[in-house]
């Protein structure tokens, strides 16, 4: 129920027609400035105040979304950003151009799959050690006298911080590199090289080392050809999935018995390929993963994907959105922060709205063909507005916490309640009205009868900061949700 004028402006400006892809569009700084100037020039109604009720069910509804994170972005990596924001997953592009830019042994098609299974040290592990000890990104400046950030350190710090990596394995990147491997495997030699790459990545990360990287995607937007490096058909992609599954299965059953791995597919730019991939290769992966930049769709894409899983006989596959958000609008505008909160609330609703894990694109600024793209955090560490909206939502929603349904008569409001392991209760409220501030009377009877609540706020004026407290008496709590804001109240129960 978004009544604010900027949403209408977005439609008029055509932003809702963004293609569902992670490829960068032409620079839009001038267009965005014009959009914002137009929005500022519009006359909004005078600010008003209204009353609203929120009623919380004392019965558990479900669990919140388990993993909330971002796609890496190559302009920066600082584990302190990730831990401060509270994200618990990071998606990393595992392109051959990054980890095997030249054939690791110099003989195309060698060793064979059978040879690798017979003798694991046929892989030149010293060469893999050298790559993992090389700089993580050429776009990150290294202060004089300081060592460069390496891949090994990235994986070490993610493990230490409890951040779950998801690796997107890709034989060719957006520049169609590396050229030494076939763009579309067809021959036995081609398949030997793809199988070996999947095997070597999983083995180096988890057997040769113990970095706990157990999530692997097969390619990145294979339906977005040739922009994302895949030049084959959907049927050929399905064979890539099957070969990747065989390599991972061998690593885990041989060297990591009992440990669970997750193979994500089809990692597409939209839902079109999903039914076909489920029909052709659905038994060869165990996590449905796709991209959806339609953050305004009120959960339709996710509900459709649950329906496809049900139809294909895979209703238990978790859904991940490994890219969502925007690559076309600055994350420093307030409505993008509010849109992130709304979608994360939807991802935490049970049934066909539920999303197990997701990655905003992108967490950091990124460079593509020398052109910069927007992230939530800039290369110099500046945190945009959406960073604080994400941090506020993370406080309440990540880690699959018990949820409780919250209903409201406020036409601009959306709310959800979660319970912490220590018994504290979170009430997260989103107010989409740009002009109406709501005085809320929340009934939490059965969850919090008496106690106090700390109020945190995200808005144009406040960036995920405490703004006051509220008392709870006989289950009733009163507080205000300002216009265009997200408010989180965390209650300590008494008695």
Secondary structure as GFF3:
##gff-version 3
##sequence-region A 1 495
A	DSSP	alpha_helix	5	13	.	.	.	ID=ss1
A	DSSP	three_ten_helix	15	17	.	.	.	ID=ss2
A	DSSP	alpha_helix	29	41	.	.	.	ID=ss3
A	DSSP	beta_strand	48	56	.	.	.	ID=ss4
A	DSSP	beta_strand	62	63	.	.	.	ID=ss5
A	DSSP	beta_strand	67	71	.	.	.	ID=ss6
A	DSSP	alpha_helix	79	85	.	.	.	ID=ss7
A	DSSP	beta_strand	89	95	.	.	.	ID=ss8
A	DSSP	alpha_helix	96	99	.	.	.	ID=ss9
A	DSSP	alpha_helix	113	118	.	.	.	ID=ss10
A	DSSP	three_ten_helix	120	122	.	.	.	ID=ss11
A	DSSP	alpha_helix	125	132	.	.	.	ID=ss12
A	DSSP	alpha_helix	151	161	.	.	.	ID=ss13
A	DSSP	beta_strand	164	170	.	.	.	ID=ss14
A	DSSP	alpha_helix	188	203	.	.	.	ID=ss15
A	DSSP	pi_helix	204	208	.	.	.	ID=ss16
A	DSSP	beta_strand	215	218	.	.	.	ID=ss17
A	DSSP	alpha_helix	234	255	.	.	.	ID=ss18
A	DSSP	beta_strand	262	268	.	.	.	ID=ss19
A	DSSP	alpha_helix	274	281	.	.	.	ID=ss20
A	DSSP	three_ten_helix	282	284	.	.	.	ID=ss21
A	DSSP	beta_strand	287	292	.	.	.	ID=ss22
A	DSSP	alpha_helix	300	312	.	.	.	ID=ss23
A	DSSP	beta_strand	318	325	.	.	.	ID=ss24
A	DSSP	alpha_helix	334	347	.	.	.	ID=ss25
A	DSSP	three_ten_helix	351	353	.	.	.	ID=ss26
A	DSSP	beta_strand	357	361	.	.	.	ID=ss27
A	DSSP	beta_strand	366	368	.	.	.	ID=ss28
A	DSSP	beta_strand	371	373	.	.	.	ID=ss29
A	DSSP	alpha_helix	385	397	.	.	.	ID=ss30
A	DSSP	beta_strand	402	408	.	.	.	ID=ss31
A	DSSP	beta_strand	413	419	.	.	.	ID=ss32
A	DSSP	beta_strand	425	431	.	.	.	ID=ss33
A	DSSP	beta_strand	436	443	.	.	.	ID=ss34
A	DSSP	beta_strand	451	458	.	.	.	ID=ss35
A	DSSP	beta_strand	463	473	.	.	.	ID=ss36
A	DSSP	beta_strand	476	481	.	.	.	ID=ss37
A	DSSP	beta_strand	485	493	.	.	.	ID=ss38
###
